[in-house]
Amino acid sequence: MGGGATIPSDAEARPALTNVVIVLPVERHDLEDRGILQHLQKSFPHLRITYHHRAFGASELAPSIYRSADVLFTLFSLPPAPLSSTAPHLKWIHFFSAGVNLANDSPAWRDPSITLSTSSGTHGPQIAEWVIMTALVESHSFRALDRMRRHRQWGRESRAELDGRAPTDELGIRNMRDMVGQRIGILGYGSIGRQVGRVARAMGMTVVAYTASPRTSRESRRDAGYIVPGTGDAEGEFPSEWYSGLDRKSLHGFLGADLDFLVVTMPLTEQTRHALGTAEFEILSKRRAFVSNISRGQIIKQDDLIAALRSNDGDDDNDNKDSLLRGAALDVTDPEPLPAESPLWDLPNVIITPHVSGLSDAYSERTFAILELNLKRWETGEKLINVVDRHRGY
């Protein structure tokens, strides 16, 4: 299916590669200072590698830059139609990102003769750290503790005890519950979800996985994509329970599995758009789950999320202890940037970051490592990793 189905299985049948064109928002000197471009050229001395910088928000580059490309390594820059004249030799596009939703309407997406691959697998360590960090900020009442620090206040409870009164725990600090035994549902058990599962399992949590297709055999549970050494769940051994399906009933069965935390890591497709709304949050209200979204904002119906995070009395100045959900950590919103007037900013049980959970100093090295691995596989006739299935949309 998709681009992968167009790749011949042996080296002789695959057309030879000559020109690799790279168009990224990373400054060339940043890559050269770390020896990344030099390593790529040294590994493939027979390839002509051309680098173009295009910053976020910058105008499209001249279409002529794609004309000689056999391979295009890009984030959001793609050749315009007609490809027969703008990119007549293009055989394969490797994306700097894990998701490809920005390319769904492009001429290259509609051309099945062009193989598409992603940098899936590079985000696992840093995003898993973000998920755990924000979960701990919530569970340990860190924002309340930081307010106390800023006000040079040791704690209201301590003063009450000194005065001979019973502590009231007005800040909720005494109600902290550690992660041991809590159930974390991972909606999309791909490379990111597997690293979240690995760390959560190490903290004593029960991991519940959800994937689009069934994973009933050991072979089907294995991760065939890129894995940062020492991370992830290569054999799919960490989940205690594994749910699957593309229908609403299957999703609800997963959400009803007594989840304390829900982590949204599945890709944005037409099937996953607005997958989570009021009905789903009502199911999660059984344990007042904490929701983390590091995928795409459009997977959640944002107005429904806001309603599920608010107190029934409409008072957002308290801790919203009677809301459907305990809280949420959002690295993605709909739209982005999140408008200043959005009610999300004012909710005390919400953590918002500006789509930064995937950032890491090691990101470029990892994405180029995938490119190099697939270039070697192309030349030796081996199966490429991280190939996009156009029918699924990822």
WOURMO-V349132 format. One line per field, one symbol per residue. psi: psi as a letter, one per 40 degrees, with the letter a starting at -180 (. if undefined). A space follows every 10 residues. Layout:
psi: ???
This chain:
psi: iaddeehiei dddhiihdhh hhhiehhddd dddeeddddd dddgdeihhh hhhhiheiii ihdededehd hhhidehiii ihddddgdeh dhhhieidie deedeiddde heehhhiifh eeeddddddd ddddddddde fddddddddd efhdhddddd ddeeihhefd eedeehhieh eihhhhggga dddddddddd ddeeihhhih idiigeiddd eiheahhhhe iagdefedhd ihiiieiddd dddddeffhd ihhheiihid dehfdhaddd dddeedegih hhhecidedh hddddddeei ideeheeaef eeididaihh eiihahihid eheddehefh hhigfedehi dedddddddd ddddddddde eihiifhhhd dde.
